[in-house]
Amino acid sequence: MGKVLILKSSILDKYSNSNKMVDYFIEKWLNENSENNITIRDLAKSPVPTLDNELLDAICKNDVELTERQKKALDLSNSLILELKEHDLIVIAAPMYNFHIPTQLKNYFDFVIRAGITFCYTELGSQGLIEGKKAIILTTRGGIYKDTPSDLLTPYMNLILNFIGIKEIEFIFSEGLALGNESVIQSQNSAYKTIDNILF
Ligand SMILES: Cc1cc2nc3c(=O)[nH]c(=O)nc-3n(C[C@H](O)[C@H](O)[C@H](O)COP(=O)(O)O)c2cc1C
């Protein structure tokens, strides 16, 4: 399946459940692939800055003289996009925080979603320019929200990835992680089983 890009976004460091799922995924990948062609980007440990007026000018306008802060932001945006383009399978650890994705992951999308580079507008509407990729979303939650209106994360991830052209998307859920030990064990085992069954 080529090269794998893993995006982590948990702020819970060594207590992170989504990072545990990532570790399990990596173990499976390395068992089935002779090459270690995995890139890991931890968006909590190396955060992408929050987009503001100054940084927006840097990544959207071509005709402005850039400040040092803007140059750094533009370089980061360009390198994140290049990294995304260079990988075939994008694994995104997406914990649910306040019914949505972590700010760290949203900031990443704000830096990679750029008109004319990762999407464009045509007479027929918008068109994604990141094609030929597959995404696997490892999503962890304290409660149980799958297939309910309170799960804003799943439709958002579908929408945003589709928007830039990533159409093949698989979700792996680990829910009920705040509902006691038994629930945690059941939830993790079920998620690991689903990871075991991924066909590369
Ligand atoms: C700031 C914060 C907000 C949270 N919000 C929710 C929530 O809205 N719904 C939910 O089910 N769990 C919520 N949780 C629980 C997390 O989803 C749960 O701890 C999960 O394990 C997070 O993944 P992680 O351990 O990889 O960070 C929240 C946790 C934190 C730290």
The ligand as an ORCA input file, in Angstrom:
! r2SCAN-3c Opt
* xyz 0 1
  C     -10.943     18.112     26.561
  C     -11.712     16.821     26.428
  C     -12.975     16.827     25.896
  C     -13.687     15.629     25.759
  N     -14.919     15.643     25.169
  C     -15.567     14.493     24.973
  C     -16.827     14.464     24.292
  O     -17.337     15.477     23.847
  N     -17.443     13.263     24.143
  C     -16.889     12.105     24.587
  O     -17.499     11.048     24.406
  N     -15.698     12.089     25.209
  C     -15.028     13.242     25.410
  N     -13.798     13.236     26.011
  C     -13.195     11.947     26.386
  C     -12.244     11.510     25.283
  O     -12.915     11.328     24.056
  C     -11.539     10.219     25.692
  O     -10.719     10.552     26.816
  C     -10.678      9.632     24.602
  O      -9.886      8.607     25.146
  C      -9.791     10.692     23.975
  O      -8.813     10.118     23.118
  P      -7.279     10.226     23.553
  O      -7.182      9.430     24.846
  O      -6.515      9.634     22.445
  O      -6.969     11.693     23.763
  C     -13.094     14.420     26.175
  C     -11.808     14.429     26.716
  C     -11.106     15.609     26.837
  C      -9.701     15.592     27.379
*
